[in-house]
Amino acid sequence: MTYKPPFTRTPRGAPSAGPAALRRANLSLVLRELRDHTSLSRAHIAEATGLHRATVSNLMAELLERRLVREVGVEHVGAIGRPRRAVALHGAHVGALGMEINVDYIAVHGTDLSGRVLVERRVVYDAMGSGPDSAVRRLGAVAKSAVETMRRTGAVPAGIAVAVPGLVDVTRGVVTLAPNLYWHGLPLADQLSAMLDPLSMPVQVDNDANLAALAEYTSGVAAGTPYLVYLTGEVGVGGGIILGGELLRGADGFSGEVGHLPVDPNGTQCGCGRIGCWETKVGLAALVRAAMPEQAYGLPGMPVPDPGERVADIARGLASGDRRMMTAVAQVGEWLGLGGSILANLLNPGVIVIGGYFASLAEWLLPHAQDQLQRLVVAPPAAQCRFVASTLGFGAASRGAASMVVNHIIDDPTTIMDSPPRPAPY
């Protein structure tokens, strides 16, 4: 079962800015209802939304014209009465492209409006060592390739969202600070838009953990849990926080920087310049340095492998009983539990979902982490949260980014042109 993403809806009866705004809101209301069901009749939509049946029929005619919905057959209710023609979310010609750029890779997840996956890939790339200008150029090249792949399936992307591991001014699309990428004040949305100018599609930028948390809340292992914390398991560690079914952004949109919780005043220096941050204890770079020091991040002449390959090497070592790796993972697990207990005591989530490499090594990490969590959380055992391993892998943030684009389309279906051109016959 999938759940509605935590975005604020306009309440029923709220004042409208005019007929056009009211129609946009009603079109959005109908699409959201269809997104949550396989198919519905017009009568069911009217009942669920509180709209008049004639209004729903009128709205449906426009959505059919825009090819955002399709009729899927006849629904029979009871033994008597007129059969109802059912409709379903469609939009196969409307694409949504989600991307993530991280320390050592670029991930892509492209879908159509109904959620059909059109392109999904991860490209190994040394974003940390390349500098922002080169990284943005590479990101643009990967985006263009993904757009072409989507277009060959008949879907034209209506927007792109990019996940970044750092502080993001979402309104302006500026990466304020990404310590592990060495980015400061980077106007990523504007730069990427300029690179993709002929494609004329809007670009949004958001924090990777926020977008991954949205993906988890919508369709992950703990989908629908109203109090949830998501932890990225990357070179750095970020957090996405769902409270009461809403994404917590904070006063300036910078919440969730849990990787920079100070946990060891005698520890090592973090990429942010501070000492003893949590990610210096539990980030992938910390684990690799302890488990495979000869392959540590930042060594001269060391190529940047796919993070999945590093994790697979460690998993093989753990399975074979490698003592150094077992010790390294146990230490990381204990620090993971300690930091998790801080979050649990502050936020009282139902679950802490661990993603990225945390999820890949959950079999070995979680026993240590859960023991620490139970020992350090103040709440009684019945109320204590638990760690849960994500099933979305390293693609959670790019998946959440694509979902954000879809949500914006559903917020305002009128951005999709009337009677879009159909592919020419061959």
Summary of the structure (lengths in Angstrom):
residues: 426
radius of gyration: 23.1
end to end distance: 39.6
largest distance: 77.0
contacts: 1472
relative contact order: 0.13
helix: 44%
strand: 21%
